Amino acid sequence: MAGVVRSGALSMALRIGARTRPLTGLFPQTSVTHLARHASGLPMNTVVLFVPQQEAWVVERMGKYHKILEPGLNLLIPILDRIKYVQSLKEIVIDIPEQSAITIDNVTLQIDGVLYLRILDPYKSSYGVEDPEYAVTQLAQTTMRSEIGKITMDQVFKDRELLNVAIVDAINLAAEAWGMRCLRYEIRDIQMPDRVKEAMVMQVEAERKKRAAILESEGLREADINVAEGKKRARILASEAVRMEETNRAEGEANAISLRAKARAESLQVVSEVIGKQYGSQAASLNVAEQYVQAFSHLAKTGNTLVLPSNTGDVSSMVAQAMAIYGNLNQHNQKQLEAPDTTTTEEKKEDSPM
């Protein structure tokens, strides 16, 4: 049966070829869509028809829309009824040809994509637009150019998902009247000018060098901080060690002085007790003379410069002089011990009644 049958699953390449040149040869006067339909099997009105699953056949009766044949067994009237359109209800994949688009920062990009759609209403898809797939393809291209013109090149790479969603929403607004729905759109490839590529490569290298320099400086800073902390800790420990050493030395010297003073006091106490006894004064005088002679001999051994008395040859006179000094001191102490306590006498006079 003669007639033009358009299929929703036709190849995009065949449709483009049909618009550019007619086919010659086996079917010299047949359109591309008709040829494609013949390749898949042209449905003819054989009264009894079996419609495949996921297909919708649009039937016209005497040139006017009559009904849509559902999958399964269907009956048609010969001569009066004819199958005008065959629409596929499966998900259709359409390649969007490569096109140029200019971003908001004046960078020309070459972009292509893939469109996924499905026919929801075979009637609208058949009578709402001449070529639904071609119309959707053109709409996808114009929408993509429009959306890319609103953003920068960096956002195109960064926000591809948002760009895809915006294109799908824009297509669905127009495709609803055509009985179709765009399920998703994916940008497949993005090509940019060579100069832009070189600039991006230089930018990436500069960014990597910057990060490397930052990491290196942070490492040096951490190393300097660690070294400074180590020196600080070492100095603190050294100062604490010096302080403890000085403290221990001072405590040792204090203990030594205390012990020497205690020993000296005990020795003086013993000497004073001995002096109070019989012949104690003579023994003390002898001890002083011995110390005088011993000190003089020590000065003669250890020093080069000496302070000598006038009569160094007369040892007995030196001893006698030392004994005289000791005797005078002893007499003075005895007088102080024997003197009455004037303060106590005056206090007693004041306390006595007049």
C-alpha positions, 0 to 999 in steps of 0.5 A: 500500500502506498503511503508515507510511514515515519518511525520514532526509531529511525536513524539520525544519519538517514534522516539527515541524508534524506534532507540533503539528497534523494535516494536513487537506485532500488527505490528512486522515488521513496523517502528515507523514512519510507525506505527505513520502514521497508527495511524493518517490514512495512505493515500492510492492511491484511485485515488481521494484524498483529502489533508487536510489543512496545509499538503503536500503529496510528490508523487513518480511515479515509484520510482521517485519524481513526485509532491507535492499534495496541500490541496484539491482535487487531482487525482493519477494514480493507481499502478504508483503513490504512496504517499512517504512522508507526511509533516506537514506545521504547526509550530512544537514544539520539546523538546530538551533533557537535556544535559550537557554543560561546561561554560568558567569558568569550571562550568558544567550545565544541560540544556534543551530547546524547539525548534519551527520550520516550514517546508517551502519546503516539497521537501527539507525536504523529500529528503534533510535529512534522519530525519529532526527533529532528525537532527535539534534536534542534531544541537540544542544540539551541538550549545547550547553546543558550545555557552555556552562554550563561556560565563561564568555561570553568563552570561548564566543566564543574557544573556539567550535571546542573547544565544537563538538568537545565537542558532536560527541563527546557526540552520537556517544556516544548516536547510535552506538546509533541507527546514526548518526554526527555528522560536525560541529556548527557554532554559527551565531549567538550573541545576547546581551542588550543590556546585555551588548553595551553593556558589551562595546562600552564594554570594547572602547573602553576597551581601545582608549583604553588601547592608544592611551595606551600607544602615545602614552606610549611615543612620548613616552618614545622622543622624550625619550630621543632628545632626551636622547641628542642633548643628551648627545652634543652636550655630549660633542662640545662638551666634547671640542672645548673640551678639544682647544682648550685642549690646542692653546692650551696646546701653542701657549703651551708652544711659544711659551714654549720658543721665547722661552726658546730665543731668550732663551738664545741672545741671552744667550749672544751677549751673554756672548760679546760681553761677554768681548771688548774693549769688551764691557762698555761696549757692555753698559752702553750697552744697559742704559741704553737699555733703562732709558730705553725702559722709563721712556718706555713707562710714561709713555705707557701708564699713569696711575699711575707710580712715578718715581725721585726725580731724574726730570729728570736722565737722566744720573744715572739712566743712571749709576745703572744702569751702577753696578748693572750694574758691581757685578753684573759684579764679583760674577760675576767674583769667583765665577769666580775663587774656588778650588773648596774642595770639590775641594781638600778631596776631594783632601786626603782622597784623598792618603795620610797 
